């Protein structure tokens, strides 16, 4: 899979395989020329580009047998060593980076509308990751969030400390759909709303697993306190411009303006 992205820029030809490396516009030549004809011409599977440089041209019969070779010019010798490049779209980069490789290899899909609801600079990573699994329907069947009175009651308590109330429903799809239109706005009430939704989902999921596997269960009030404190600690790291809305937020979340 990765080999198709690796190309060679020929210098002296001493470190590039004539048949298996991608140095010509026909990549690689082993996909064109049979190994039997390679041996008949006096070369072998381990021949380097420098070996074919010595001939300066392809065997005449090859040009009839393999018409593609008419477009492949045997490179001229240079003193510089061969260089390894990474093919990225229609360009070749000779300065490799992990991000470049990742962008070449990863599957590309259309951006989902809820992207900014889940991933944003102020998000809590473990909460955001679970939200991503949930939104992408990647949770296992027994881990998927389902509405129940416990969840609904916890969510009802969380809504009371939000300046922006996305929905009274505990259907996470409905809640996220309400957040999508404002999700890119970097204002206090929207950021706090996204933090609250993600934290609620995370800790209800965590509580459900504890109940299933350990038989333990916290009260709705105790779980709300956990959610509140996690979001509050995150809010404490923010810098807000003073406004009536921010004053209200500080009051609700018990944050000293000083």
Secondary structure as the mmCIF struct_conf table of DSSP 4:
data_model
#
loop_
_struct_conf.conf_type_id
_struct_conf.id
_struct_conf.beg_label_comp_id
_struct_conf.beg_label_asym_id
_struct_conf.beg_label_seq_id
_struct_conf.end_label_comp_id
_struct_conf.end_label_asym_id
_struct_conf.end_label_seq_id
HELX_RH_3T_P HELX_RH_3T_P1 UNK A 3 UNK A 5
STRN STRN1 UNK A 6 UNK A 9
BEND BEND1 UNK A 11 UNK A 13
TURN_TY1_P TURN_TY1_P1 UNK A 14 UNK A 15
BEND BEND2 UNK A 16 UNK A 16
STRN STRN2 UNK A 17 UNK A 17
TURN_TY1_P TURN_TY1_P2 UNK A 18 UNK A 20
BEND BEND3 UNK A 21 UNK A 21
BEND BEND4 UNK A 24 UNK A 27
HELX_RH_3T_P HELX_RH_3T_P2 UNK A 29 UNK A 31
TURN_TY1_P TURN_TY1_P3 UNK A 32 UNK A 32
BEND BEND5 UNK A 33 UNK A 33
HELX_RH_AL_P HELX_RH_AL_P1 UNK A 35 UNK A 40
TURN_TY1_P TURN_TY1_P4 UNK A 41 UNK A 42
TURN_TY1_P TURN_TY1_P5 UNK A 45 UNK A 46
STRN STRN3 UNK A 48 UNK A 48
HELX_RH_AL_P HELX_RH_AL_P2 UNK A 49 UNK A 53
TURN_TY1_P TURN_TY1_P6 UNK A 54 UNK A 55
BEND BEND6 UNK A 57 UNK A 57
HELX_RH_AL_P HELX_RH_AL_P3 UNK A 60 UNK A 65
HELX_RH_3T_P HELX_RH_3T_P3 UNK A 67 UNK A 71
HELX_LH_PP_P HELX_LH_PP_P1 UNK A 73 UNK A 77
BEND BEND7 UNK A 79 UNK A 80
HELX_LH_PP_P HELX_LH_PP_P2 UNK A 81 UNK A 82
STRN STRN4 UNK A 83 UNK A 88
TURN_TY1_P TURN_TY1_P7 UNK A 89 UNK A 90
STRN STRN5 UNK A 91 UNK A 93
BEND BEND8 UNK A 94 UNK A 95
HELX_RH_AL_P HELX_RH_AL_P4 UNK A 98 UNK A 105
BEND BEND9 UNK A 106 UNK A 106
HELX_LH_PP_P HELX_LH_PP_P3 UNK A 110 UNK A 112
TURN_TY1_P TURN_TY1_P8 UNK A 113 UNK A 114
HELX_RH_AL_P HELX_RH_AL_P5 UNK A 115 UNK A 118
TURN_TY1_P TURN_TY1_P9 UNK A 121 UNK A 122
HELX_RH_AL_P HELX_RH_AL_P6 UNK A 125 UNK A 135
TURN_TY1_P TURN_TY1_P10 UNK A 136 UNK A 137
BEND BEND10 UNK A 139 UNK A 139
HELX_RH_3T_P HELX_RH_3T_P4 UNK A 141 UNK A 143
BEND BEND11 UNK A 144 UNK A 144
HELX_RH_AL_P HELX_RH_AL_P7 UNK A 149 UNK A 159
TURN_TY1_P TURN_TY1_P11 UNK A 160 UNK A 161
BEND BEND12 UNK A 163 UNK A 164
BEND BEND13 UNK A 168 UNK A 168
HELX_RH_AL_P HELX_RH_AL_P8 UNK A 172 UNK A 180
TURN_TY1_P TURN_TY1_P12 UNK A 181 UNK A 184
HELX_RH_AL_P HELX_RH_AL_P9 UNK A 188 UNK A 214
HELX_RH_AL_P HELX_RH_AL_P10 UNK A 220 UNK A 235
TURN_TY1_P TURN_TY1_P13 UNK A 236 UNK A 237
HELX_RH_AL_P HELX_RH_AL_P11 UNK A 244 UNK A 252
TURN_TY1_P TURN_TY1_P14 UNK A 253 UNK A 254
#
